[in-house]
Amino acid sequence: MGHLRLPYVIEVLKIDIERGEFPAFLGAFRVAEKVHVQGSAYDELSLPERRALQTWAALRLANQVLIEVHGWNISATELDEFFYGFRRAGFGIFHKEPNLAWCCGECMEYGFLRLHDAFFEPELARLAQRSPFDQT
């Protein structure tokens, strides 16, 4: 749809992929970490990794994400990695509720909102704003 080219912004991204959210986003978060931490170049990535990086790029253009999460058959470690991935992408949870109508409470609806880095790292943001001429 052309959303991966700047200056486009996705105001609200609704995701409901029926148990596909963990494979899609864990893959995207892992590849983004690989590129960021290990410095892997795009041409060094496999085709599935490149597609996962496109998911990451689309997510980075969103201001708000609404996602239905199906939590059965997922380990606690993967669940933590999933939510930490959204946090690393700059999102905070502003809403959650069980989906009682269709999942009998076995899935949750989450709302994520893109927040400024200072929200997550207030001390680092405060230090970054200090003048190099400050003596204290």
MIDOSE-1310 file (N, C-alpha, C; in nm, 2 decimals, decimal comma, always signed):
residues 136
mghl	+0,08/-0,12/+0,00/+0,00/+0,00/+0,00/+0,09/+0,13/+0,00; +0,22/+0,11/-0,01/+0,30/+0,23/-0,01/+0,34/+0,29/+0,12; +0,30/+0,22/+0,23/+0,32/+0,28/+0,36/+0,47/+0,27/+0,41; +0,55/+0,19/+0,34/+0,69/+0,18/+0,38/+0,78/+0,28/+0,33
rlpy	+0,72/+0,38/+0,25/+0,80/+0,49/+0,20/+0,77/+0,62/+0,28; +0,87/+0,68/+0,33/+0,84/+0,81/+0,41/+0,79/+0,91/+0,31; +0,72/+1,01/+0,35/+0,69/+1,05/+0,48/+0,56/+0,99/+0,54; +0,51/+0,88/+0,49/+0,39/+0,82/+0,53/+0,39/+0,77/+0,67
viev	+0,28/+0,79/+0,74/+0,27/+0,75/+0,88/+0,14/+0,67/+0,89; +0,14/+0,56/+0,96/+0,02/+0,48/+0,98/-0,03/+0,53/+1,12; -0,14/+0,59/+1,13/-0,20/+0,64/+1,25/-0,24/+0,52/+1,34; -0,32/+0,43/+1,29/-0,37/+0,32/+1,37/-0,35/+0,19/+1,28
lkid	-0,27/+0,10/+1,34/-0,25/-0,03/+1,27/-0,32/-0,14/+1,35; -0,42/-0,20/+1,29/-0,50/-0,30/+1,36/-0,45/-0,44/+1,31; -0,41/-0,53/+1,40/-0,35/-0,66/+1,37/-0,44/-0,76/+1,43; -0,49/-0,85/+1,35/-0,57/-0,97/+1,40/-0,54/-1,08/+1,30
ierg	-0,43/-1,16/+1,33/-0,39/-1,26/+1,24/-0,39/-1,40/+1,30; -0,49/-1,42/+1,39/-0,53/-1,55/+1,44/-0,41/-1,64/+1,47; -0,34/-1,62/+1,58/-0,23/-1,69/+1,63/-0,10/-1,67/+1,54; -0,10/-1,58/+1,45/+0,02/-1,55/+1,37/+0,10/-1,44/+1,42
efpa	+0,05/-1,37/+1,53/+0,12/-1,26/+1,58/+0,25/-1,29/+1,64; +0,27/-1,40/+1,70/+0,40/-1,44/+1,76/+0,50/-1,47/+1,66; +0,47/-1,56/+1,56/+0,57/-1,58/+1,46/+0,61/-1,45/+1,38; +0,51/-1,37/+1,35/+0,54/-1,25/+1,27/+0,62/-1,15/+1,35
flga	+0,58/-1,12/+1,47/+0,65/-1,01/+1,54/+0,78/-1,06/+1,61; +0,78/-1,18/+1,66/+0,90/-1,23/+1,72/+1,01/-1,23/+1,61; +0,98/-1,28/+1,49/+1,07/-1,28/+1,38/+1,12/-1,14/+1,35; +1,03/-1,04/+1,35/+1,06/-0,90/+1,32/+1,15/-0,84/+1,43
frva	+1,12/-0,87/+1,55/+1,20/-0,82/+1,66/+1,34/-0,88/+1,67; +1,35/-1,01/+1,64/+1,48/-1,07/+1,64/+1,57/-1,02/+1,52; +1,51/-1,00/+1,41/+1,59/-0,95/+1,29/+1,63/-0,81/+1,32; +1,54/-0,72/+1,37/+1,58/-0,59/+1,40/+1,69/-0,58/+1,51
ekvh	+1,69/-0,67/+1,60/+1,79/-0,68/+1,70/+1,92/-0,72/+1,64; +1,91/-0,82/+1,55/+2,03/-0,87/+1,48/+2,10/-0,76/+1,40; +2,02/-0,68/+1,33/+2,07/-0,57/+1,25/+2,13/-0,46/+1,34; +2,06/-0,43/+1,45/+2,10/-0,32/+1,53/+2,22/-0,36/+1,62
vqgs	+2,22/-0,47/+1,68/+2,33/-0,51/+1,77/+2,45/-0,57/+1,69; +2,42/-0,66/+1,60/+2,53/-0,73/+1,53/+2,58/-0,65/+1,41; +2,50/-0,55/+1,37/+2,54/-0,47/+1,25/+2,53/-0,55/+1,12; +2,44/-0,65/+1,11/+2,42/-0,72/+0,99/+2,37/-0,63/+0,88
ayde	+2,42/-0,65/+0,76/+2,38/-0,57/+0,65/+2,26/-0,63/+0,58; +2,18/-0,55/+0,51/+2,05/-0,60/+0,45/+2,08/-0,72/+0,36; +2,19/-0,71/+0,28/+2,22/-0,81/+0,18/+2,27/-0,94/+0,25; +2,30/-0,94/+0,38/+2,34/-1,06/+0,45/+2,23/-1,13/+0,50
lslp	+2,11/-1,08/+0,50/+1,99/-1,14/+0,55/+1,92/-1,23/+0,46; +1,86/-1,34/+0,51/+1,79/-1,43/+0,43/+1,66/-1,37/+0,38; +1,59/-1,43/+0,29/+1,46/-1,38/+0,24/+1,36/-1,37/+0,35; +1,34/-1,47/+0,44/+1,25/-1,46/+0,55/+1,29/-1,35/+0,64
erra	+1,42/-1,33/+0,66/+1,46/-1,22/+0,75/+1,43/-1,08/+0,69; +1,45/-1,07/+0,56/+1,42/-0,94/+0,49/+1,27/-0,91/+0,50; +1,18/-1,01/+0,49/+1,04/-0,99/+0,51/+1,01/-0,95/+0,65; +1,07/-1,02/+0,74/+1,05/-0,98/+0,88/+1,10/-0,83/+0,91
lqtw	+1,20/-0,79/+0,84/+1,25/-0,65/+0,86/+1,14/-0,56/+0,80; +1,07/-0,60/+0,70/+0,96/-0,51/+0,64/+0,85/-0,50/+0,75; +0,82/-0,60/+0,82/+0,72/-0,59/+0,93/+0,77/-0,49/+1,03; +0,90/-0,50/+1,07/+0,95/-0,40/+1,16/+0,94/-0,26/+1,11
aalr	+0,97/-0,24/+0,98/+0,97/-0,11/+0,92/+0,83/-0,05/+0,92; +0,73/-0,14/+0,89/+0,59/-0,09/+0,90/+0,55/-0,06/+1,04; +0,59/-0,14/+1,13/+0,56/-0,11/+1,27/+0,62/+0,02/+1,32; +0,74/+0,05/+1,27/+0,80/+0,18/+1,31/+0,73/+0,30/+1,25
lanq	+0,65/+0,28/+1,15/+0,57/+0,39/+1,10/+0,44/+0,42/+1,17; +0,40/+0,32/+1,26/+0,27/+0,33/+1,32/+0,28/+0,42/+1,45; +0,17/+0,49/+1,47/+0,16/+0,57/+1,60/+0,09/+0,49/+1,70; +0,00/+0,40/+1,66/-0,08/+0,33/+1,75/-0,10/+0,19/+1,69
vlie	-0,09/+0,08/+1,77/-0,11/-0,05/+1,73/-0,22/-0,12/+1,81; -0,32/-0,18/+1,75/-0,42/-0,25/+1,82/-0,40/-0,40/+1,77; -0,38/-0,49/+1,87/-0,35/-0,63/+1,83/-0,42/-0,72/+1,92; -0,47/-0,83/+1,86/-0,53/-0,94/+1,94/-0,42/-1,04/+1,96
vhgw	-0,40/-1,08/+2,08/-0,29/-1,17/+2,12/-0,35/-1,30/+2,17; -0,32/-1,41/+2,10/-0,36/-1,55/+2,14/-0,25/-1,61/+2,22; -0,27/-1,62/+2,35/-0,16/-1,66/+2,44/-0,14/-1,81/+2,47; -0,23/-1,90/+2,41/-0,21/-2,04/+2,44/-0,10/-2,09/+2,35
nisa	-0,03/-2,20/+2,40/+0,08/-2,26/+2,33/+0,20/-2,17/+2,30; +0,22/-2,07/+2,40/+0,33/-1,98/+2,38/+0,41/-1,99/+2,52; +0,54/-1,99/+2,51/+0,62/-2,00/+2,64/+0,62/-1,86/+2,70; +0,64/-1,86/+2,83/+0,66/-1,73/+2,90/+0,77/-1,65/+2,85
teld	+0,88/-1,72/+2,81/+1,00/-1,65/+2,75/+0,96/-1,57/+2,62; +0,88/-1,64/+2,54/+0,84/-1,58/+2,41/+0,74/-1,47/+2,43; +0,65/-1,49/+2,53/+0,56/-1,38/+2,57/+0,63/-1,26/+2,61; +0,73/-1,27/+2,70/+0,81/-1,16/+2,74/+0,88/-1,10/+2,63
effy	+0,94/-1,18/+2,54/+1,01/-1,13/+2,42/+0,92/-1,04/+2,33; +0,80/-1,09/+2,32/+0,70/-1,02/+2,24/+0,67/-0,88/+2,29; +0,64/-0,87/+2,42/+0,61/-0,74/+2,48/+0,73/-0,65/+2,49; +0,84/-0,71/+2,52/+0,97/-0,63/+2,52/+1,00/-0,58/+2,38
gfrr	+0,97/-0,66/+2,28/+0,99/-0,61/+2,14/+0,91/-0,49/+2,11; +0,79/-0,48/+2,15/+0,71/-0,36/+2,13/+0,77/-0,25/+2,21; +0,81/-0,27/+2,33/+0,88/-0,17/+2,41/+1,00/-0,11/+2,34; +1,08/-0,20/+2,29/+1,20/-0,16/+2,22/+1,17/-0,08/+2,09
agfg	+1,05/-0,11/+2,03/+1,01/-0,03/+1,92/+0,95/+0,10/+1,95; +0,94/+0,13/+2,09/+0,89/+0,26/+2,13/+0,75/+0,27/+2,17; +0,69/+0,15/+2,20/+0,54/+0,15/+2,23/+0,52/+0,11/+2,38; +0,42/+0,17/+2,43/+0,37/+0,14/+2,57/+0,23/+0,09/+2,56
ifhk	+0,19/+0,01/+2,65/+0,05/-0,05/+2,65/-0,04/+0,06/+2,71; -0,14/+0,10/+2,65/-0,24/+0,19/+2,71/-0,37/+0,12/+2,73; -0,39/+0,00/+2,68/-0,52/-0,06/+2,70/-0,51/-0,21/+2,68; -0,58/-0,29/+2,76/-0,59/-0,44/+2,74/-0,72/-0,48/+2,79
epnl	-0,78/-0,58/+2,72/-0,90/-0,64/+2,77/-0,92/-0,78/+2,71; -0,98/-0,87/+2,78/-1,00/-1,01/+2,72/-1,11/-1,00/+2,61; -1,09/-1,08/+2,51/-1,19/-1,09/+2,41/-1,28/-1,21/+2,45; -1,39/-1,17/+2,52/-1,49/-1,27/+2,57/-1,58/-1,31/+2,46
awcc	-1,60/-1,23/+2,36/-1,70/-1,27/+2,26/-1,66/-1,38/+2,17; -1,54/-1,39/+2,13/-1,49/-1,49/+2,03/-1,39/-1,59/+2,08; -1,32/-1,55/+2,18/-1,21/-1,64/+2,23/-1,24/-1,70/+2,37; -1,35/-1,67/+2,43/-1,38/-1,72/+2,56/-1,28/-1,67/+2,66
gecm	-1,22/-1,56/+2,64/-1,12/-1,50/+2,73/-0,98/-1,56/+2,71; -0,96/-1,64/+2,61/-0,83/-1,70/+2,59/-0,74/-1,61/+2,50; -0,79/-1,50/+2,46/-0,71/-1,41/+2,39/-0,74/-1,27/+2,44; -0,64/-1,18/+2,42/-0,65/-1,04/+2,48/-0,63/-0,94/+2,36
eygf	-0,70/-0,84/+2,38/-0,69/-0,72/+2,29/-0,60/-0,62/+2,36; -0,49/-0,58/+2,29/-0,40/-0,48/+2,35/-0,39/-0,36/+2,26; -0,38/-0,25/+2,32/-0,36/-0,12/+2,25/-0,22/-0,07/+2,29; -0,13/-0,04/+2,19/+0,00/+0,01/+2,21/+0,00/+0,15/+2,15
lrlh	+0,07/+0,24/+2,22/+0,08/+0,38/+2,17/+0,23/+0,41/+2,17; +0,27/+0,47/+2,05/+0,41/+0,52/+2,04/+0,44/+0,63/+2,14; +0,54/+0,62/+2,21/+0,58/+0,71/+2,31/+0,72/+0,77/+2,29; +0,75/+0,88/+2,34/+0,88/+0,94/+2,33/+0,98/+0,86/+2,41
daff	+1,10/+0,85/+2,37/+1,20/+0,77/+2,44/+1,21/+0,81/+2,59; +1,19/+0,94/+2,62/+1,20/+0,99/+2,75/+1,10/+0,93/+2,85; +0,99/+0,87/+2,79/+0,89/+0,81/+2,88/+0,95/+0,68/+2,94; +1,04/+0,61/+2,86/+1,09/+0,49/+2,91/+1,23/+0,51/+2,98
epel	+1,30/+0,61/+2,94/+1,43/+0,64/+3,00/+1,44/+0,78/+3,05; +1,36/+0,82/+3,15/+1,36/+0,96/+3,19/+1,49/+1,01/+3,23; +1,57/+0,93/+3,30/+1,70/+0,98/+3,35/+1,80/+1,00/+3,24; +1,80/+0,91/+3,14/+1,89/+0,93/+3,02/+1,85/+1,05/+2,94
arla	+1,72/+1,07/+2,92/+1,67/+1,18/+2,85/+1,71/+1,31/+2,92; +1,70/+1,31/+3,05/+1,73/+1,43/+3,12/+1,88/+1,46/+3,11; +1,96/+1,36/+3,12/+2,11/+1,38/+3,11/+2,14/+1,42/+2,97; +2,07/+1,37/+2,86/+2,10/+1,41/+2,73/+2,07/+1,56/+2,70
qrsp	+1,98/+1,61/+2,78/+1,94/+1,75/+2,76/+2,03/+1,85/+2,83; +2,11/+1,80/+2,92/+2,21/+1,89/+2,99/+2,31/+1,95/+2,90; +2,34/+2,07/+2,92/+2,44/+2,13/+2,85/+2,58/+2,08/+2,88; +2,67/+2,07/+2,79/+2,81/+2,02/+2,82/+2,88/+2,13/+2,91
fdqt	+2,82/+2,25/+2,92/+2,88/+2,35/+3,00/+2,83/+2,35/+3,15; +2,73/+2,26/+3,18/+2,68/+2,25/+3,31/+2,79/+2,20/+3,40; +2,81/+2,25/+3,52/+2,91/+2,21/+3,61/+2,86/+2,10/+3,71; +2,73/+2,09/+3,72/+2,67/+1,99/+3,82/+2,62/+1,87/+3,75
